[in-house]
Amino acid sequence: MFRELLEIKRDLIRKAATSRLFILAIICFAMYTGLVHKLFQMQIINGEKALNDYLQLTEQTITTAGTRGNIYDRTGKVLAYNKLAYSVMIQDTGVYKNSDDKNRMYLRLVQILRKHGETVQGKFEIAVDPNGDMVYTSSSESARKRFLRDYYGLKKVEDLDDEKGLYPSNLSARELFEQICEDNGLNRLTDSDGTAISVTDQEALDIINIKYALRLMLYRKYEATEVAAEVSDETVADILEHIGDMQGVTVEETTIRAYNDSVPFAPVIGYTGKIPEDQLQNLQSRKDDYDINDIVGRTGIEYTMEHDLQGTKGKKTIYKDSVGRIRETKDETDALAGNDVYLTLDADLQKGIYHLIEQSLAGVLIKTIVNGDYQADSTTDGSNMKIPVKDAYFQLINNNVLSLKDIEAEDASDTEKNIYRKYEASRRQIFNGLRDELMSPHATDMKNLPEDTKAYMFYIYSYLSGPTVGIIKEEAMDTSSDEFKAWKSDEISLRDYLYYGIANGWVDTSKLETDTKYSSADDTFEALVNYVLGKLEEDRNFTKKIYRYLINNDTITGQELCLALYDQGVLKENEQDIAELRAANDAYNFLLKKLSALEITPAQLALSPCNAGVVVTNDKTGEVLALVSYPGYDNNRIGDGSYFSQLQADLSLPLYNNATQTRKAPGSTFKPITAVAALEEHAITEDETINCTGIYTDVEPPIKCWIYSGHHGPLNIVGGIENSCNYFFADLGHRLSTDGSGIYTPDLGLDVLRKYAAKFGLDHKSGVEIGELDPQISKESPERSAMGQGSHAYTNVQLSRYVAAIANRGTVFELSLLDKTTDSEGNLIKDYTPEISSHIDAAGSTWDTVQQGMREVIANGSTKRLFADLEVEIAGKTGTAQEARNKPNHAFFISYAPYDNPEICVTVNIPYGYSSSNAANIAKNVYKYYYGYIDLESIVNAGALDAAKVNIRD
């Protein structure tokens, strides 16, 4: 029985072993065993390692910016701070697979932003200006080319304008914009049904800005890019309502930079913005965590103190799973706030002086603008020039106070439509006349053309030779040719001169679209005429040139332009003033009235003068108490491309710091240095006199004293300074050039003057921690250099350091705007004490004499009447410098007070300020404010101040 069972078992085993199912079972068993083993190893033995390996594929490092430090004045008033705001961010998530889908999404976004008055940010350096024109916002021609280099993706600027023409630089802003619209399909955008979508220029430019910003962040696609800052709650709600149609768009709470008292402080504080690409490497050399999307200081203290103000970024490493969920956060480091910066400036003093400058310049303009024609010539006194009121009317157009876009709009007022009708009728005649003149085989020489036609012809030439057109290659001209000389003397027509240029290769015909490859000169010239006249039809500056002559010949009247100020909201509605202007047709008095009330400002008119600088320095410490440049700007709005382009186009130069970047000949303000040099080098004694005869004849050409044809007679050093006698100081310059043997060597005198100018710090920048031009000590004519002429050129702040050294009797400071830095908790990081640059070891009698001379300028000199009502005794020196015979003089004033125990120095510069009395008048009011004779509220609420009634000659 047992054997039978065993046999049956063996038989079953034999059959099973030879069965296919058995073999399959064995294979399955082996597979499942291996799988279980593998799972055990992955999940139990190596589970953590496998998970880390998987998560490593989706590791991201997220950075958070540290809070930027605040900026304060010397009393602790906040000037720059951070405030919470909402920002619109965008990230390319890959949801939109084609360009059209992306463009439609971008358009939806920018339309929402524009509906609520928001501004799209970006680094694309083109903007739409207030007149609706495309303009570059690059700060200079070299910056424009760097922008194009980066846009094309080139390594060097030199790679532009390649032989194949792939990377041209001579594109107008409009041409580049249209090319980009074509490349990105923005001019043929359709909706999902194929219906064409109309995109405005501003919308297209906003889309380009977004795409350009995302392009710069390609290497960090997982980080969002800011496209609009400080958006309103209404904007946030609108975006969130449509967020489903705008994948990748988010709204985040962030901080933005904000400024108190922005206009008077902007030239000093500066502003922030995204890192320019050409500065990224330099910033990373100091701190390697900077990236292209960071906000950094761009100008002023914000730029200089960037590494103190910039906080330290926080970092954290996150791991995301395949659906984007954060699975783990590691290595988290909190962000740290930047340091706070305290300035030496006094906020109230800065504000008060800003208003005093504006009010004073308005008073000068009121005194200078005349109701009639006026033409300066080579004999006109630069202190007594006048401004015809038509120049002021034109500036309303020329400086974009009135918008040409609004004048041309369909919904323009009746007054604006009448202005535009007159312009249009004249424009057609002008263009027809220009074409006829240019195409005439008997074209008129430039000197025989009517004034307006001659101006238009010169404009055509300038347009063709400009860097963004570049058809005329001036560098290729033969300047020794008869044709070139004839052009310079207006004895050839523009037509004949351009024909000559075509024949001689300095007219680049490759830029013209001609019918044949090898055109004749006539064909090429006709193409050139068609090209330039076609371009000028759209050129806003040429439009303004036409307006200039329409105003000159009374085709367009001052009354019409002044009424348009109300239509465009430049002036607040005032029915009585409007009625009086319509009835009396007295635009001249109307303009002066508005200027007197500062409803129209000197900056808006951008006439001479329209800007100025004032520096107030503590002569005992080198601290700068006020550094004011007029006009200023609102650095809270600097991120608005349209506003920035408006500032760049503003003829009053608000982006230019008149205290540190206006470098002019100092005129007679240099004479105290010559006096110190002459006394210390024993070229004259304190009591010795020089007899002024009115004209100094020891040099050629002779030097006339300002009193000529009169004379001063015998003067000692004090009298020479008091009377600002040119004869006296020319003779000192001559004496310094004469050695002990009586041999006259001009270089000897120049070396002495350079030595003493350097002793007073005029051989290097003043030390203030913002952008400043280098000083320039004269290298020509010791006699004229001794008078402050020659090739001397200094900024206001450099003169301020020099006069402080006179006030404190020889200590030359490196001036400073910085008081201290603290951490965010108020703990002192660094105390800034101005360094002493050098000390001038002059005799006490030298300081006594020079200081007495400067006191006599105020007490008994030509400024006596001006300062008669000032209760503080001051010492000072006026200075007037002529730059061009057809323009007003530059006006300077250097001073310190009180005379017997100096505390502060006040220096004033007014480019094209006519007479130094105007600079002295501003200084007088600064002293009255500083010493409490007038208060800030009365200054802020005042209108134009009366111009100085003294015309100082120096």
ZAMARGU-4260 file (C-alpha; in steps of 0.2 Angstrom, whole numbers, plus 5000, padded with zeros to 4 digits):
<rodrens>
0) 5000/5000/5000 | 5014/5012/5005 | 5023/5008/4989 | 5009/5011/4978 | 5006/5028/4986
5) 5024/5032/4984 | 5024/5027/4966 | 5008/5038/4963 | 5018/5053/4971 | 5033/5050/4960
10) 5022/5048/4944 | 5013/5065/4949 | 5030/5074/4952 | 5036/5067/4935 | 5021/5073/4926
15) 5022/5090/4935 | 5040/5093/4931 | 5037/5090/4913 | 5022/5101/4913 | 5022/5118/4905
20) 5012/5125/4919 | 5025/5120/4932 | 5039/5128/4923 | 5028/5144/4922 | 5025/5143/4940
25) 5043/5142/4944 | 5047/5157/4933 | 5033/5167/4942 | 5039/5162/4959 | 5056/5167/4955
30) 5050/5184/4948 | 5039/5188/4963 | 5053/5183/4975 | 5065/5195/4966 | 5052/5209/4966
35) 5049/5207/4984 | 5068/5207/4987 | 5070/5223/4977 | 5055/5232/4986 | 5062/5227/5003
40) 5079/5234/4998 | 5072/5250/4991 | 5059/5254/5004 | 5067/5246/5020 | 5086/5245/5017
45) 5089/5260/5005 | 5072/5269/5006 | 5079/5285/5012 | 5092/5286/4999 | 5080/5282/4985
50) 5068/5295/4991 | 5082/5308/4991 | 5088/5303/4974 | 5071/5306/4967 | 5068/5322/4976
55) 5085/5329/4970 | 5078/5330/4953 | 5066/5343/4958 | 5077/5353/4970 | 5075/5372/4970
60) 5084/5385/4980 | 5073/5400/4984 | 5080/5417/4989 | 5071/5431/4998 | 5077/5449/4997
65) 5082/5457/5013 | 5073/5474/5018 | 5083/5488/5011 | 5089/5501/5024 | 5082/5518/5026
70) 5090/5534/5023 | 5088/5549/5035 | 5093/5567/5036 | 5104/5573/5051 | 5089/5575/5062
75) 5082/5558/5059 | 5069/5563/5047 | 5065/5549/5035 | 5070/5552/5017 | 5069/5535/5009
80) 5060/5520/5016 | 5051/5504/5011 | 5032/5502/5011 | 5022/5487/5008 | 5013/5485/4991
85) 5006/5472/4979 | 5017/5467/4964 | 5011/5458/4949 | 5023/5444/4945 | 5024/5432/4930
90) 5033/5416/4927 | 5034/5405/4911 | 5026/5389/4917 | 5026/5381/4900 | 5007/5380/4899
95) 5007/5391/4883 | 5015/5381/4870 | 5015/5394/4856 | 5019/5412/4854 | 5002/5417/4849
100) 4994/5410/4865 | 5007/5419/4876 | 5005/5435/4867 | 4986/5434/4870 | 4989/5431/4888
105) 5001/5445/4890 | 4989/5457/4881 | 4975/5452/4893 | 4987/5456/4907 | 4993/5473/4901
110) 4975/5478/4897 | 4970/5475/4915 | 4985/5485/4921 | 4983/5499/4909 | 4964/5500/4913
115) 4969/5504/4931 | 4983/5516/4927 | 4997/5504/4931 | 5014/5505/4923 | 5023/5489/4916
120) 5041/5488/4922 | 5055/5482/4912 | 5073/5485/4905 | 5068/5487/4887 | 5075/5504/4884
125) 5061/5511/4873 | 5046/5521/4879 | 5031/5531/4872 | 5034/5549/4876 | 5020/5561/4881
130) 5018/5566/4863 | 5015/5547/4858 | 5032/5545/4850 | 5044/5530/4852 | 5060/5536/4860
135) 5075/5527/4867 | 5077/5529/4886 | 5095/5525/4886 | 5105/5538/4896 | 5118/5541/4882
140) 5122/5536/4864 | 5135/5523/4871 | 5122/5516/4883 | 5110/5515/4868 | 5122/5504/4859
145) 5125/5493/4874 | 5106/5490/4875 | 5106/5485/4857 | 5121/5474/4860 | 5112/5465/4874
150) 5096/5464/4864 | 5104/5456/4849 | 5114/5445/4861 | 5131/5450/4856 | 5147/5450/4866
155) 5154/5467/4861 | 5147/5484/4855 | 5159/5482/4841 | 5149/5468/4834 | 5135/5479/4829
160) 5133/5485/4811 | 5141/5469/4805 | 5143/5467/4786 | 5128/5456/4784 | 5117/5470/4792
165) 5110/5458/4805 | 5114/5469/4819 | 5111/5487/4814 | 5113/5501/4827 | 5107/5516/4817
170) 5088/5511/4820 | 5076/5524/4827 | 5066/5518/4842 | 5051/5517/4831 | 5060/5506/4818
175) 5067/5494/4831 | 5049/5493/4839 | 5041/5489/4823 | 5054/5476/4819 | 5051/5467/4836
180) 5032/5468/4834 | 5035/5459/4817 | 5047/5446/4824 | 5035/5442/4839 | 5019/5442/4828
185) 5011/5457/4838 | 5005/5466/4822 | 4996/5451/4816 | 4989/5444/4833 | 4972/5436/4832
190) 4960/5428/4844 | 4956/5410/4845 | 4943/5412/4831 | 4956/5420/4819 | 4949/5437/4821
195) 4962/5451/4821 | 4966/5459/4837 | 4970/5478/4837 | 4985/5481/4849 | 4990/5499/4853
200) 5009/5504/4853 | 5009/5506/4872 | 5001/5488/4874 | 5013/5481/4862 | 5028/5489/4871
205) 5021/5483/4887 | 5021/5465/4880 | 5039/5467/4873 | 5045/5473/4891 | 5037/5457/4899
210) 5045/5446/4886 | 5062/5454/4887 | 5062/5453/4906 | 5057/5434/4905 | 5071/5432/4892
215) 5084/5439/4904 | 5078/5426/4917 | 5078/5411/4906 | 5092/5403/4917 | 5080/5404/4932
220) 5063/5400/4924 | 5057/5394/4940 | 5057/5411/4948 | 5044/5424/4945 | 5048/5441/4937
225) 5040/5457/4943 | 5031/5466/4929 | 5021/5479/4939 | 5024/5487/4956 | 5013/5495/4969
230) 4997/5491/4960 | 4981/5496/4968 | 4968/5485/4977 | 4956/5487/4962 | 4970/5480/4950
235) 4973/5465/4962 | 4955/5461/4962 | 4954/5462/4943 | 4969/5451/4940 | 4963/5438/4953
240) 4946/5438/4944 | 4954/5433/4928 | 4969/5423/4935 | 4962/5407/4927 | 4965/5415/4910
245) 4983/5420/4914 | 4993/5405/4919 | 5009/5410/4927 | 5003/5427/4933 | 5002/5430/4952
250) 5000/5444/4964 | 5013/5445/4978 | 5014/5456/4993 | 5031/5465/4993 | 5040/5480/4998
255) 5044/5495/4986 | 5056/5510/4989 | 5047/5526/4993 | 5054/5544/4995 | 5048/5559/5006
260) 5051/5576/4999 | 5056/5568/4983 | 5059/5583/4972 | 5072/5593/4982 | 5081/5577/4987
265) 5081/5566/4972 | 5097/5573/4964 | 5106/5568/4980 | 5096/5552/4986 | 5095/5545/4968
270) 5083/5530/4965 | 5083/5512/4964 | 5079/5500/4949 | 5083/5483/4942 | 5102/5479/4940
275) 5108/5485/4923 | 5117/5471/4914 | 5133/5479/4913 | 5134/5482/4932 | 5129/5464/4937
280) 5147/5457/4937 | 5154/5472/4947 | 5140/5469/4960 | 5143/5451/4961 | 5162/5454/4964
285) 5157/5462/4980 | 5142/5450/4985 | 5140/5434/4974 | 5121/5432/4977 | 5116/5447/4966
290) 5106/5442/4951 | 5098/5451/4936 | 5081/5453/4944 | 5087/5462/4960 | 5083/5480/4964
295) 5098/5490/4967 | 5103/5509/4969 | 5105/5516/4952 | 5111/5534/4956 | 5115/5546/4971
300) 5116/5539/4989 | 5106/5524/4984 | 5120/5519/4972 | 5135/5524/4982 | 5129/5516/4998
305) 5121/5501/4989 | 5131/5488/4999 | 5126/5495/5016 | 5108/5498/5011 | 5106/5481/5003
310) 5100/5468/5015 | 5107/5450/5015 | 5096/5438/5006 | 5088/5423/5014 | 5089/5406/5006
315) 5080/5390/5008 | 5081/5373/4998 | 5064/5365/4994 | 5060/5349/4986 | 5045/5347/4975
320) 5036/5331/4969 | 5031/5328/4951 | 5015/5338/4953 | 5024/5353/4961 | 5020/5350/4979
325) 5033/5355/4992 | 5039/5339/5000 | 5053/5346/5011 | 5062/5362/5015 | 5080/5362/5021
330) 5094/5374/5024 | 5083/5388/5028 | 5092/5405/5031 | 5082/5421/5036 | 5084/5437/5026
335) 5093/5451/5035 | 5088/5470/5034 | 5101/5482/5027 | 5109/5496/5037 | 5102/5513/5039
340) 5111/5528/5032 | 5110/5545/5040 | 5115/5560/5030 | 5123/5577/5035 | 5109/5586/5026
345) 5095/5596/5035 | 5079/5591/5027 | 5070/5608/5030 | 5085/5618/5024 | 5086/5607/5008
350) 5067/5610/5005 | 5068/5629/5009 | 5083/5632/4998 | 5074/5622/4983 | 5059/5634/4984
355) 5070/5649/4986 | 5080/5645/4970 | 5063/5642/4960 | 5056/5658/4966 | 5072/5668/4962
360) 5074/5661/4945 | 5056/5665/4941 | 5059/5683/4947 | 5074/5684/4935 | 5063/5678/4920
365) 5050/5691/4924 | 5063/5704/4924 | 5071/5697/4908 | 5056/5692/4896 | 5051/5707/4885
370) 5035/5709/4875 | 5043/5711/4858 | 5057/5705/4847 | 5075/5704/4853 | 5091/5699/4845
375) 5108/5697/4854 | 5124/5701/4844 | 5142/5700/4847 | 5142/5717/4856 | 5128/5713/4868
380) 5132/5713/4887 | 5129/5695/4893 | 5122/5702/4909 | 5108/5713/4901 | 5101/5701/4887
385) 5082/5700/4885 | 5071/5685/4881 | 5057/5689/4868 | 5041/5683/4874 | 5038/5672/4859
390) 5053/5661/4865 | 5043/5658/4880 | 5027/5654/4870 | 5037/5642/4859 | 5045/5633/4875
395) 5027/5628/4879 | 5028/5617/4864 | 5047/5614/4863 | 5048/5608/4881 | 5032/5597/4880
400) 5022/5608/4893 | 5009/5607/4880 | 5006/5589/4872 | 5006/5589/4853 | 4997/5572/4854
405) 4983/5581/4863 | 4983/5595/4850 | 4981/5582/4836 | 4968/5572/4845 | 4951/5570/4838
410) 4943/5576/4854 | 4954/5591/4855 | 4947/5608/4861 | 4942/5621/4848 | 4957/5631/4852
415) 4968/5615/4850 | 4960/5611/4833 | 4963/5629/4827 | 4981/5628/4832 | 4983/5611/4823
420) 4974/5617/4807 | 4986/5631/4805 | 5000/5619/4808 | 4994/5607/4795 | 4991/5620/4782
425) 5009/5627/4784 | 5017/5610/4785 | 5011/5605/4768 | 5017/5621/4760 | 5034/5619/4769
430) 5037/5601/4763 | 5032/5606/4746 | 5044/5620/4746 | 5058/5609/4753 | 5056/5596/4740
435) 5056/5610/4726 | 5072/5618/4733 | 5081/5601/4735 | 5076/5595/4718 | 5080/5611/4709
440) 5095/5611/4698 | 5098/5629/4703 | 5096/5627/4721 | 5099/5642/4732 | 5115/5644/4743
445) 5112/5642/4761 | 5116/5660/4765 | 5103/5667/4753 | 5088/5656/4760 | 5075/5663/4771
450) 5078/5661/4789 | 5065/5647/4792 | 5070/5638/4776 | 5088/5639/4780 | 5084/5632/4798
455) 5074/5617/4790 | 5089/5613/4778 | 5101/5613/4793 | 5089/5601/4802 | 5089/5589/4787
460) 5108/5589/4787 | 5108/5586/4806 | 5095/5572/4804 | 5105/5563/4791 | 5121/5564/4801
465) 5114/5559/4817 | 5119/5543/4826 | 5103/5534/4824 | 5102/5538/4805 | 5120/5539/4800
470) 5118/5542/4781 | 5130/5556/4781 | 5147/5550/4788 | 5156/5566/4794 | 5171/5556/4798
475) 5174/5552/4780 | 5173/5570/4774 | 5188/5579/4767 | 5189/5595/4778 | 5201/5603/4767
480) 5190/5603/4751 | 5182/5619/4744 | 5165/5611/4746 | 5167/5608/4764 | 5173/5626/4767
485) 5159/5632/4757 | 5147/5622/4768 | 5154/5630/4783 | 5152/5647/4777 | 5135/5644/4770
490) 5141/5647/4752 | 5134/5631/4744 | 5116/5624/4744 | 5112/5608/4753 | 5108/5600/4737
495) 5125/5603/4729 | 5134/5598/4745 | 5124/5581/4746 | 5128/5578/4728 | 5146/5581/4732
500) 5145/5569/4746 | 5137/5555/4735 | 5151/5557/4723 | 5164/5556/4737 | 5157/5542/4747
505) 5152/5550/4763 | 5134/5548/4759 | 5130/5530/4763 | 5118/5525/4749 | 5117/5508/4755
510) 5104/5514/4767 | 5092/5520/4754 | 5079/5510/4744 | 5083/5513/4726 | 5075/5503/4711
515) 5092/5497/4704 | 5108/5491/4712 | 5119/5503/4703 | 5109/5519/4703 | 5115/5536/4695
520) 5118/5550/4707 | 5102/5558/4702 | 5092/5542/4707 | 5102/5541/4723 | 5099/5559/4727
525) 5080/5558/4723 | 5079/5542/4735 | 5088/5552/4748 | 5076/5567/4747 | 5061/5555/4747
530) 5069/5546/4762 | 5072/5561/4773 | 5056/5570/4769 | 5046/5554/4773 | 5055/5553/4790
535) 5053/5571/4794 | 5034/5569/4792 | 5035/5558/4807 | 5049/5567/4816 | 5042/5576/4832
540) 5058/5588/4833 | 5055/5594/4815 | 5037/5597/4820 | 5043/5608/4834 | 5054/5617/4822
545) 5039/5621/4811 | 5030/5628/4826 | 5045/5639/4831 | 5042/5649/4815 | 5023/5649/4815
550) 5024/5657/4832 | 5038/5669/4827 | 5027/5675/4812 | 5011/5676/4823 | 5002/5662/4813
555) 5000/5654/4830 | 4998/5666/4844 | 5003/5667/4862 | 4984/5668/4867 | 4980/5652/4858
560) 4994/5643/4867 | 4990/5650/4884 | 4972/5645/4882 | 4977/5627/4877 | 4986/5626/4894
565) 4969/5626/4902 | 4962/5614/4889 | 4976/5601/4893 | 4975/5603/4912 | 4992/5611/4914
570) 4984/5626/4923 | 4969/5624/4934 | 4953/5630/4928 | 4950/5648/4932 | 4936/5656/4923
575) 4941/5674/4927 | 4958/5672/4920 | 4952/5663/4904 | 4939/5677/4901 | 4952/5691/4904
580) 4964/5682/4892 | 4951/5680/4878 | 4945/5698/4880 | 4962/5707/4882 | 4972/5696/4871
585) 4987/5700/4882 | 4996/5683/4883 | 5012/5692/4888 | 5005/5699/4905 | 4996/5683/4907
590) 5012/5672/4906 | 5021/5684/4918 | 5006/5683/4930 | 5007/5664/4930 | 5026/5664/4931
595) 5024/5675/4946 | 5012/5664/4955 | 5023/5649/4950 | 5008/5641/4941 | 5021/5640/4927
600) 5039/5637/4933 | 5056/5641/4926 | 5059/5623/4924 | 5044/5621/4913 | 5049/5636/4902
605) 5067/5630/4901 | 5073/5647/4896 | 5089/5655/4903 | 5090/5653/4918 | 5080/5638/4922
610) 5092/5629/4933 | 5104/5632/4948 | 5114/5624/4962 | 5116/5629/4980 | 5128/5621/4993
615) 5129/5625/5011 | 5144/5618/5021 | 5150/5618/5039 | 5167/5626/5037 | 5173/5619/5053
620) 5168/5601/5050 | 5167/5598/5031 | 5149/5592/5033 | 5137/5597/5019 | 5121/5604/5026
625) 5112/5606/5010 | 5116/5601/4992 | 5102/5608/4981 | 5100/5606/4962 | 5085/5614/4953
630) 5075/5607/4945 | 5073/5591/4954 | 5061/5576/4949 | 5050/5564/4958 | 5060/5548/4961
635) 5044/5539/4966 | 5039/5539/4948 | 5056/5534/4940 | 5050/5517/4936 | 5037/5524/4924
640) 5046/5523/4907 | 5035/5537/4900 | 5040/5548/4915 | 5058/5544/4913 | 5058/5548/4895
645) 5049/5564/4899 | 5063/5568/4911 | 5076/5564/4898 | 5068/5576/4885 | 5066/5590/4898
650) 5077/5604/4892 | 5079/5610/4910 | 5089/5595/4913 | 5081/5588/4929 | 5092/5572/4929
655) 5108/5583/4930 | 5114/5589/4947 | 5118/5607/4945 | 5128/5607/4961 | 5140/5593/4957
660) 5139/5591/4938 | 5138/5608/4931 | 5156/5613/4928 | 5159/5631/4922 | 5173/5644/4923
665) 5173/5652/4940 | 5176/5670/4935 | 5180/5682/4948 | 5176/5669/4962 | 5194/5662/4959
670) 5202/5679/4963 | 5205/5676/4982 | 5216/5661/4977 | 5226/5672/4966 | 5227/5684/4981
675) 5234/5671/4993 | 5246/5665/4980 | 5253/5683/4976 | 5255/5686/4995 | 5263/5670/4999
680) 5275/5671/4984 | 5279/5689/4989 | 5273/5695/4972 | 5264/5709/4982 | 5263/5715/5000
685) 5247/5719/5009 | 5250/5738/5007 | 5257/5739/4990 | 5246/5746/4976 | 5243/5743/4958
690) 5236/5757/4947 | 5222/5751/4936 | 5221/5761/4920 | 5206/5751/4913 | 5216/5741/4901
695) 5230/5730/4904 | 5242/5731/4889 | 5257/5720/4895 | 5249/5705/4886 | 5242/5703/4869
700) 5227/5704/4866 | 5226/5717/4880 | 5214/5714/4894 | 5200/5726/4898 | 5194/5728/4916
705) 5176/5727/4918 | 5176/5746/4922 | 5183/5751/4905 | 5183/5764/4898 | 5184/5770/4916
710) 5198/5765/4928 | 5200/5760/4946 | 5216/5769/4950 | 5228/5763/4963 | 5222/5748/4973
715) 5229/5737/4986 | 5225/5718/4988 | 5209/5722/4999 | 5204/5735/4986 | 5208/5723/4971
720) 5196/5710/4979 | 5183/5722/4984 | 5182/5730/4966 | 5185/5713/4957 | 5198/5723/4947
725) 5203/5713/4931 | 5218/5724/4928 | 5224/5721/4946 | 5223/5702/4945 | 5230/5701/4927
730) 5245/5711/4934 | 5247/5698/4949 | 5246/5684/4936 | 5260/5693/4926 | 5271/5695/4942
735) 5269/5677/4946 | 5276/5673/4929 | 5291/5684/4931 | 5306/5677/4940 | 5319/5686/4951
740) 5329/5691/4936 | 5314/5699/4928 | 5312/5685/4915 | 5294/5683/4910 | 5289/5664/4908
745) 5270/5661/4907 | 5272/5643/4913 | 5280/5649/4929 | 5264/5659/4933 | 5253/5645/4928
750) 5263/5633/4939 | 5261/5644/4954 | 5242/5646/4951 | 5240/5627/4949 | 5250/5624/4965
755) 5238/5636/4975 | 5222/5630/4966 | 5228/5612/4971 | 5231/5618/4989 | 5213/5623/4990
760) 5208/5606/4984 | 5203/5611/4966 | 5214/5597/4959 | 5202/5583/4963 | 5184/5580/4967
765) 5176/5588/4983 | 5173/5571/4992 | 5154/5571/4992 | 5148/5553/4990 | 5138/5556/4974
770) 5142/5558/4955 | 5153/5573/4952 | 5164/5580/4938 | 5182/5582/4939 | 5189/5600/4942
775) 5199/5608/4928 | 5213/5620/4933 | 5218/5632/4919 | 5233/5628/4908 | 5233/5644/4898
780) 5237/5663/4900 | 5242/5666/4918 | 5235/5684/4917 | 5218/5678/4912 | 5219/5662/4923
785) 5223/5674/4938 | 5206/5682/4935 | 5197/5666/4935 | 5196/5664/4916 | 5208/5654/4905
790) 5202/5636/4905 | 5197/5635/4923 | 5181/5625/4926 | 5174/5619/4943 | 5158/5613/4950
795) 5148/5622/4964 | 5153/5609/4977 | 5171/5611/4973 | 5170/5630/4975 | 5161/5627/4992
800) 5176/5617/4998 | 5188/5630/4993 | 5178/5645/5001 | 5177/5634/5017 | 5196/5634/5018
805) 5196/5653/5017 | 5183/5654/5031 | 5193/5642/5042 | 5210/5649/5037 | 5218/5634/5029
810) 5209/5618/5032 | 5204/5609/5017 | 5191/5595/5020 | 5185/5580/5009 | 5167/5586/5010
815) 5154/5573/5015 | 5136/5569/5014 | 5137/5555/5026 | 5134/5556/5045 | 5133/5538/5050
820) 5127/5521/5047 | 5117/5510/5059 | 5110/5493/5059 | 5091/5490/5058 | 5090/5491/5077
825) 5099/5508/5078 | 5116/5501/5084 | 5130/5512/5077 | 5140/5503/5062 | 5151/5517/5056
830) 5153/5536/5061 | 5158/5546/5046 | 5169/5561/5050 | 5175/5571/5035 | 5193/5569/5032
835) 5206/5583/5031 | 5213/5583/5014 | 5227/5596/5018 | 5231/5612/5027 | 5237/5628/5019
840) 5251/5635/5029 | 5248/5653/5025 | 5253/5668/5035 | 5240/5675/5047 | 5242/5692/5038
845) 5237/5683/5022 | 5221/5676/5029 | 5217/5693/5037 | 5219/5702/5020 | 5210/5690/5009
850) 5195/5689/5022 | 5195/5708/5024 | 5194/5710/5005 | 5179/5697/5004 | 5170/5707/5018
855) 5173/5723/5009 | 5164/5715/4993 | 5148/5714/5004 | 5150/5730/5015 | 5157/5743/5002
860) 5158/5735/4985 | 5145/5733/4971 | 5134/5721/4982 | 5132/5733/4996 | 5115/5738/4991
865) 5110/5720/4989 | 5115/5715/5006 | 5110/5731/5016 | 5095/5723/5024 | 5104/5707/5029
870) 5107/5707/5048 | 5121/5694/5047 | 5138/5700/5042 | 5145/5689/5028 | 5160/5689/5017
875) 5159/5684/4999 | 5165/5686/4981 | 5154/5687/4966 | 5159/5679/4949 | 5153/5681/4931
880) 5159/5670/4917 | 5155/5672/4898 | 5153/5656/4888 | 5146/5662/4872 | 5143/5679/4865
885) 5125/5675/4861 | 5120/5668/4878 | 5119/5676/4895 | 5134/5675/4907 | 5135/5662/4920
890) 5133/5668/4938 | 5142/5663/4954 | 5143/5668/4972 | 5154/5661/4986 | 5152/5667/5004
895) 5153/5663/5022 | 5145/5669/5038 | 5146/5676/5051 | 5161/5686/5046 | 5170/5687/5063
900) 5167/5668/5067 | 5162/5658/5052 | 5149/5644/5054 | 5143/5640/5036 | 5148/5643/5018
905) 5135/5646/5005 | 5139/5645/4986 | 5127/5647/4972 | 5129/5644/4953 | 5116/5649/4940
910) 5121/5643/4922 | 5116/5657/4911 | 5111/5668/4926 | 5115/5684/4918 | 5123/5693/4933
915) 5132/5687/4948 | 5119/5698/4958 | 5106/5685/4954 | 5117/5672/4963 | 5121/5683/4977
920) 5102/5687/4979 | 5099/5668/4982 | 5113/5667/4994 | 5106/5682/5004 | 5089/5673/5006
925) 5098/5657/5011 | 5106/5666/5025 | 5090/5674/5030 | 5082/5657/5031 | 5096/5649/5040
930) 5097/5662/5053 | 5078/5662/5056 | 5073/5679/5048 | 5061/5669/5037 | 5053/5652/5040
935) 5049/5637/5029 | 5031/5639/5028 | 5032/5657/5022 | 5045/5651/5009 | 5034/5637/5003
940) 5019/5648/5001 | 5028/5662/4992 | 5028/5666/4974 | 5042/5673/4963 | 5054/5684/4972
945) 5060/5701/4965 | 5076/5699/4955 | 5091/5709/4961 | 5090/5727/4957 | 5109/5728/4956
950) 5119/5723/4941 | 5136/5718/4947 | 5150/5720/4936 | 5165/5708/4939
</rodrens>
